[in-house]
Amino acid sequence: MSLNSKRTIIFLLLLVFFLSFLPRLFHPVSRPLQWIARSKAFTLYLSNFDIANSYFGLPVWGKDLLPQHYTAVTLMFLCGSALGIFYAIQPHLIGFSGQANLSTEIFLCILPLATLISIINVICFVLLKKIIDIKAAFFSAFFLALDPFHIANSKVVHVDALVSSFMILSVILMAVYLIKESKSWLILSALCGGLAFLTKPPAFALIPFSLLVLFFDAIKHQKENKLCYKLFSKFIKPFIIWLLVSLFVFFIFFPMMWLDPLLVIKNLFQGYAIVLPASGGGFTLSFNNIFHWLKSLALKYYIKRLFIKTTFLSLPLFILGLISLFFKNNDKNTALFIKSLLLYFLVVLFFISLASSKVGMRHMLPLVTALDIIAGLGLFALAKFKGLRIFIPLILLLQCLRVFSHHPYYGTHFNILSGGAAKAQYLDTVQDQAEGLDIIADYIKANNKIAVPKIASRYNTLLKGYLQGMDADYKDIQD
C-alpha cells in the first residue's frame, strides 16, 4: 500500500489523533484548581453581560499571579462551556460541595483541552505533509503527540499546553505561507496567533518572530534593483496584515479590551518586565553592561531544563535535525521550515527569559513543541540513509515504551542522558503537578490505624478528594 494512499493517510491521521488524545485524557492530574473556579466565574459573568466582573471578579488563588496578569480567555471559555453543558444536563449537581464533584470537573475541563490539542497536532501533520513529505509529517507529529512533558502539562487545567499548541500551529502556517506565497495561509497564521494571545502573554513572542522571519524572507528574495519593492511586498505588507488580523482576533474575543484596552495591556506585561543593569546614574550601552544583563536573564535556567525534560531520543534527533540543514540531500522547503522553527525557538527562549522574576518549567512548553518537530525532521533526515532506515521502527517503538512507562504520571519522566530524576531533583520540583497523590491516599487508607490522623500536604484540596469519607486533621504545607 502506498504511503500517500487515502487509506494510509486516514490511518495516520487517526493514529496521530489518538496518540495525542488518549494519554492526555485519562487520569488527569490537576494541581492548579484555580482555573476551574475562574472558568465557572468567567462564563457566568459573560452570560449575564457583566464584562467588568469577567475580568476583575475572577477568584484570586494563594500566591498565584492575579488573573489579570493572564489572558486565559480560550482556556476559560473551553472549560467554562464544558462545565456549563454538564450542569445544564445535571442541574441537581449545581452547588454540590462534596469532593465527588472535583474529579468530574477536572475531567470535564481536560476533555476539551485534550481534544483541541489533539486536533491541532493532526492539523500540523496535514500541513507538514503539504510542504515536505508524509514521512516527515508523521515523524514530527509523532514526537509532538508523545512528548511526556507536554502530555503532563496537558493533563492539568492550565494555559501553558494550550498556548504552546496555538503558537506552533501559527508558526507552521507562517512557514506554509513563505513556501506557498498565498495570503490565506498568512491570515490563518494570524488567526492562530490571535488565539495564542488570548491564552497567555508569552504568545506575543510571535510578533517579533513574524517580523524577523518575514524580513529574512524578503532579503532572500531581493534583487539589487528591486530591494525597496521586495521589502514592501514580502516584509512590510504581510507583517502589517498578520499583525492587524491577530490583534483584531485578540480585541474581538477579549471582552475587557472593549472597556479598557490600555489597562489590559499594562496588566499582561507586568510580569514580563526587566530592568536593565545601571551604571552610575543610568544605563550605559557597553559590552560589560549588556553581558551582565544577558546573564541576569533566565536563559541558563530554561536550557538546563530542556535537557532534563526531553527524551533520550528527541534530544539527539533535535540536534540531528539542526545538523541536517547542512546535508546536500535536504530540499529547500525542509531547510526553510527548520530555519523558521529555529528562529521561533530562539525568539521564544529570549522572550520567556525576560521574565526572570517568574520562571518555571511549564513556561518552556512553546520551546518543547518546536524541539519535537525538529526532532521528527531529524528522524526524517536519518531515514534518507538506506542503511539506517531499519532503525526507524525501533526508534518509534522505544519512544512509545519510554513515554508510556510513565503512565499516568508523565511529569515524572526525566531524560536519562542528563542524569534522569536523580539529577533533576536538584534542579526543580520533581512532581510539580501533584502526581501520585492517589497512591499516597491508597497507602493512608490501607495503613491508617488512627481515628483522626494528621495529614500535611501542599495539595489538601486534591488529597481530600482521594480520601473521601475519612476524618482527618489537614495541615497546609506552604511553598
C-alpha positions in Angstrom: 0.0 0.0 0.0 1.3 3.4 -1.0 2.2 5.9 1.8 0.1 8.5 0.0 -2.9 6.3 -0.5 -6.2 7.6 1.0 -6.4 4.7 3.5 -2.8 5.2 4.7 -3.4 8.9 5.2 -6.7 8.4 7.1 -4.9 5.7 9.3 -2.0 8.1 10.1 -4.5 11.0 10.9 -6.4 8.8 13.3 -3.1 7.4 14.8 -1.8 10.9 15.4 -5.1 12.0 17.0 -5.4 9.1 19.4 -1.7 9.1 20.3 -2.3 12.8 21.3 -5.7 12.4 22.8 -5.7 9.2 25.0 -2.6 9.9 27.1 -3.9 13.4 27.8 -7.4 12.5 28.7 -7.2 9.6 31.1 -6.2 10.0 34.7 -5.9 13.8 34.6 -3.7 15.4 37.4 -4.7 18.9 38.2 -2.8 20.9 40.8 -3.9 24.4 39.5 -7.6 24.2 40.5 -7.9 28.0 40.3 -8.7 27.8 36.6 -11.7 25.6 37.2 -13.1 28.2 39.6 -12.1 31.1 37.2 -13.7 29.3 34.2 -17.0 29.0 36.1 -16.9 32.6 37.1 -15.9 33.9 33.6 -18.7 32.1 31.8 -21.2 33.1 34.4 -20.4 36.8 34.3 -20.3 36.8 30.5 -23.7 35.0 30.3 -25.0 38.0 32.4 -23.2 40.5 30.2 -21.1 41.6 33.2 -17.8 42.3 31.3 -16.1 44.1 34.2 -16.5 41.2 36.6 -15.5 38.7 33.9 -12.1 40.4 34.3 -11.9 41.8 37.9 -14.2 39.3 39.5 -12.2 36.1 38.9 -11.0 34.3 42.0 -7.6 35.0 43.4 -5.7 31.9 44.4 -2.9 31.9 47.0 0.4 33.1 45.7 -0.6 32.7 42.1 -0.4 35.8 39.8 -3.6 37.8 39.7 -6.0 36.5 36.9 -5.5 39.9 35.2 -1.8 39.0 34.5 -3.0 36.2 32.2 -5.4 36.3 29.3 -6.7 32.7 29.5 -9.8 33.6 27.6 -9.6 30.4 25.4 -9.0 28.2 28.4 -11.8 29.7 30.5 -14.2 29.6 27.5 -13.5 25.9 26.8 -13.6 24.8 30.4 -16.5 27.0 31.4 -18.5 25.8 28.4 -17.9 22.2 29.2 -18.9 22.7 32.8 -21.9 24.7 31.8 -23.2 22.0 29.4 -22.6 19.3 32.1 -24.6 21.3 34.8 -27.3 22.1 32.3 -27.8 18.3 31.8 -27.3 17.6 35.5 -28.8 20.7 37.3 -29.2 18.8 40.6 -25.4 18.8 41.0 -25.1 22.6 40.8 -23.6 23.9 44.0 -22.8 20.4 45.3 -20.0 20.9 47.8 -18.8 17.4 48.1 -15.4 16.2 46.8 -17.0 13.7 44.5 -17.6 16.6 42.0 -14.0 17.6 41.9 -12.7 14.7 39.8 -15.7 15.1 37.5 -15.0 18.8 37.0 -11.3 18.2 36.3 -12.2 15.6 33.7 -14.7 17.9 32.1 -12.2 20.7 31.8 -9.4 18.4 30.5 -11.7 16.8 27.8 -12.0 19.9 25.5 -8.3 20.8 26.1 -7.1 17.3 25.2 -9.4 17.3 22.2 -8.3 20.7 20.8 -4.6 19.9 21.4 -5.0 16.6 19.5 -6.8 18.3 16.6 -4.0 20.9 16.4 -1.5 18.0 16.2 -3.4 16.4 13.4 -3.5 19.8 11.5 0.3 20.1 12.0 0.6 16.6 10.4 -1.6 17.7 7.4 0.4 21.0 6.9 3.8 19.3 7.1 2.6 16.7 4.6 1.7 19.5 2.3 5.0 21.3 2.4 7.5 18.5 3.0 6.7 14.8 2.9 4.2 12.4 4.6 7.1 10.6 6.5 8.4 13.9 7.8 4.9 14.9 8.8 4.2 11.7 10.7 7.6 11.7 12.5 7.1 15.3 13.6 3.5 14.8 14.7 4.6 11.6 16.5 7.1 13.4 18.7 4.7 16.2 19.2 1.9 13.8 20.3 4.2 11.7 22.5 6.2 14.3 24.3 6.0 13.3 28.0 6.5 16.9 29.3 3.8 18.2 27.0 1.4 15.4 27.9 2.0 16.0 31.6 1.1 19.7 31.3 -1.9 18.8 29.0 -3.4 16.8 31.9 -3.8 19.9 34.1 -6.3 22.7 33.8 -3.8 25.5 32.9 -2.9 27.7 29.9 0.6 26.5 29.0 0.0 23.4 26.9 -2.8 25.1 25.0 -0.8 28.3 24.2 2.2 26.2 23.0 -0.1 24.3 20.6 -1.7 27.5 19.2 1.8 29.1 18.8 3.4 26.2 17.0 0.4 26.0 14.6 0.8 29.7 13.9 4.5 29.2 13.1 3.8 26.2 10.8 1.1 28.2 8.9 3.6 31.1 8.6 6.1 28.6 7.1 3.4 27.4 4.7 2.8 31.0 3.6 6.5 31.5 2.9 6.6 28.4 0.7 3.2 28.8 -1.0 3.1 32.6 -1.0 -0.7 32.7 -0.6 -2.3 35.3 1.7 -4.8 32.8 3.0 -2.0 30.9 4.9 -0.8 34.2 6.3 -4.3 35.1 7.6 -4.7 31.6 9.1 -1.3 32.0 10.9 -2.5 35.4 12.2 -5.8 33.8 13.4 -3.9 31.2 15.4 -1.6 33.9 16.7 -4.6 35.8 18.0 -5.9 32.7 19.7 -2.5 32.3 21.3 -2.6 35.9 22.5 -6.0 35.1 24.1 -4.4 32.2 26.0 -1.2 33.6 27.6 1.1 36.7 27.3 4.3 34.8 26.1 2.4 34.2 22.8 3.2 37.8 22.0 6.7 36.5 21.1 5.0 35.6 17.8 5.1 39.3 16.9 8.9 39.6 16.8 9.2 36.1 15.3 6.8 37.1 12.4 8.7 40.4 11.9 12.1 38.6 11.7 11.0 35.6 9.6 9.3 37.9 7.0 12.2 40.2 6.9 14.7 37.4 6.3 12.4 36.0 3.6 12.2 39.4 1.9 16.1 39.8 2.0 16.4 36.3 0.5 14.2 37.2 -2.5 15.5 40.7 -3.1 17.3 41.8 -6.2 19.6 44.8 -6.3 17.3 46.9 -8.5 14.1 45.8 -6.7 15.1 45.9 -3.0 12.6 48.5 -1.9 9.7 46.8 -3.7 10.6 43.4 -2.2 10.9 44.8 1.3 7.4 46.2 1.0 5.7 43.3 -0.8 7.4 40.5 1.1 8.0 42.1 4.5 6.2 45.2 5.5 2.8 44.5 3.8 2.4 40.8 5.0 3.7 41.8 8.5 1.1 44.5 8.8 -1.6 42.1 7.6 -0.5 39.4 10.1 -0.3 41.9 13.0 -3.7 43.6 12.3 -5.5 40.3 11.9 -4.0 38.7 15.1 -4.7 41.8 17.2 -8.2 42.1 15.8 -8.9 38.5 17.0 -7.4 39.4 20.4 -9.6 42.5 20.6 -12.8 41.0 19.4 -12.7 37.9 21.7 -11.3 39.6 24.8 -14.4 41.4 26.3 -12.3 43.6 28.7 -10.5 45.0 25.7 -13.7 46.7 24.7 -13.8 48.6 28.0 -10.2 49.4 28.9 -7.6 48.1 26.5 -4.7 50.1 28.0 -5.3 48.6 31.4 -5.4 45.1 30.0 -2.1 45.5 28.2 -0.5 47.0 31.2 -1.5 44.1 33.4 -0.5 41.5 30.9 3.1 42.7 30.7 3.7 43.4 34.4 5.2 40.0 35.0 7.4 40.3 31.9 9.3 43.5 32.5 13.0 43.5 33.3 15.2 46.3 34.4 18.5 46.8 32.6 21.6 46.9 34.9 22.5 50.5 35.6 25.9 52.1 35.5 26.3 55.2 37.6 23.2 57.4 37.1 21.7 55.2 34.4 22.2 52.5 31.9 25.3 52.9 29.7 25.5 50.9 26.5 28.6 48.9 26.9 29.7 45.3 26.4 30.0 44.8 30.2 26.5 46.0 30.9 25.0 44.0 28.1 26.9 40.9 29.2 25.6 41.3 32.8 22.1 42.0 31.5 22.1 38.8 29.4 23.5 36.9 32.4 20.6 38.1 34.5 18.0 36.5 32.1 16.7 33.0 32.7 18.4 31.6 29.6 20.5 29.2 31.5 17.5 28.1 33.6 15.5 27.0 30.6 18.3 25.5 28.6 19.2 23.2 31.6 15.6 22.1 32.0 15.2 21.4 28.3 18.0 18.9 28.7 16.2 17.1 31.5 12.6 17.1 30.1 13.4 15.9 26.6 13.6 12.1 26.0 16.9 10.2 25.2 15.7 10.1 21.6 14.1 13.5 21.0 17.2 15.4 22.2 19.8 13.8 19.8 17.3 13.8 17.0 16.7 17.5 17.6 20.4 18.1 17.2 20.4 15.9 14.1 17.5 17.9 12.7 19.6 21.1 13.0 22.7 19.4 11.5 20.6 18.2 8.6 20.5 21.9 7.4 24.0 21.2 6.0 23.0 17.9 4.3 23.2 18.1 0.5 20.1 15.9 0.1 17.9 18.4 2.1 15.3 20.1 0.0 14.7 23.8 0.2 11.3 23.5 1.8 12.6 21.4 4.7 15.6 23.8 5.1 13.3 26.8 5.2 11.0 25.1 7.7 13.8 24.1 10.1 15.3 27.6 9.9 11.8 29.1 10.7 11.4 26.8 13.7 14.9 27.6 14.9 14.2 31.3 14.7 11.0 30.8 16.6 12.8 28.7 19.2 15.4 31.4 19.8 12.9 34.3 19.9 10.7 32.5 22.4 13.6 31.4 24.5 14.7 35.0 24.8 11.2 36.3 25.4 10.4 33.9 28.3 13.8 34.5 29.7 13.0 38.2 30.1 10.5 37.2 32.9 13.4 36.2 35.1 11.3 37.2 38.2 8.8 34.4 37.3 10.4 31.2 35.9 9.0 27.7 35.8 9.5 24.6 33.7 6.0 24.8 32.2 6.8 28.2 30.7 9.1 26.5 28.2 6.4 24.4 26.6 6.4 26.6 23.4 10.1 25.6 23.1 9.3 22.0 23.5 6.8 21.8 20.6 9.4 23.3 18.2 12.0 20.9 19.5 9.7 17.9 18.9 9.0 18.9 15.3 12.7 19.4 14.6 13.4 16.0 16.2 10.9 14.5 13.8 12.7 16.1 10.9 15.9 14.7 12.3 14.4 11.3 12.1 13.3 12.1 8.6 16.9 13.0 7.7 18.1 9.7 9.2 15.5 7.8 7.1 17.2 9.2 3.9 20.2 7.0 4.5 19.3 3.5 3.3 21.5 1.7 5.7 19.8 3.4 8.7 16.2 3.0 7.7 16.0 -0.3 9.5 16.3 1.6 12.8 13.3 3.9 12.3 10.6 1.5 13.6 12.9 0.7 16.6 13.2 4.4 17.4 9.5 4.9 17.3 8.9 1.9 19.5 11.5 3.0 22.0 9.9 6.4 22.3 6.5 4.8 22.9 7.9 2.5 25.5 9.8 5.3 27.3 6.8 7.6 27.4 4.1 5.1 28.3 6.3 3.6 31.0 5.5 6.8 33.0 1.7 6.5 32.5 -0.3 8.1 34.1 2.3 10.4 35.7 4.2 11.7 32.7 5.6 14.6 34.6 7.9 12.1 36.4 9.9 11.5 33.2 13.4 12.9 33.0 16.0 12.4 30.3 18.4 9.6 31.2 21.1 11.3 29.1 21.1 14.2 31.5 21.1 12.1 34.7 17.4 11.3 35.0 15.4 12.0 38.1 18.5 11.6 40.3 19.9 14.8 38.9 16.6 16.5 38.2 15.7 16.6 41.9 18.5 19.1 42.5 17.2 21.4 39.8 13.5 21.7 40.3 10.4 20.1 41.9 10.3 16.6 40.6 6.5 16.1 40.8 5.2 19.7 40.4 1.7 18.8 39.3 0.8 16.7 42.4 1.4 13.4 40.6 0.9 10.3 42.7 -1.5 11.7 45.3 -3.8 8.8 44.6 -1.0 6.4 45.5 -0.4 8.3 48.8 -4.2 8.2 49.6 -4.4 4.5 49.0 -1.4 3.9 51.3 -3.0 6.1 54.0 -6.3 4.2 53.8 -4.6 0.8 53.9 -2.3 1.6 56.8 -4.1 4.2 58.9 -4.9 3.0 62.4 -5.7 6.4 64.0 -9.3 7.6 64.3 -8.4 11.2 63.1 -5.0 11.1 61.5 -2.9 14.3 61.0 -2.1 14.8 57.3 0.2 17.5 56.0 0.3 18.3 52.3 0.7 21.1 49.8 -2.4 19.8 47.9 -5.0 19.2 50.6 -8.0 20.0 48.3 -6.9 17.3 45.9 -5.9 14.8 48.6 -9.3 15.2 50.3 -10.9 14.1 47.0 -8.9 10.8 47.2 -9.7 10.3 50.9 -13.4 10.7 50.8 -15.2 9.6 54.0 -12.0 9.8 56.1 -11.9 12.2 59.0 -8.5 13.8 59.2 -6.8 16.9 60.6 -5.3 18.5 57.4 -2.4 20.9 57.7 -1.2 23.0 54.8 2.5 23.0 53.8 3.5 26.2 52.2 6.0 26.6 49.4 
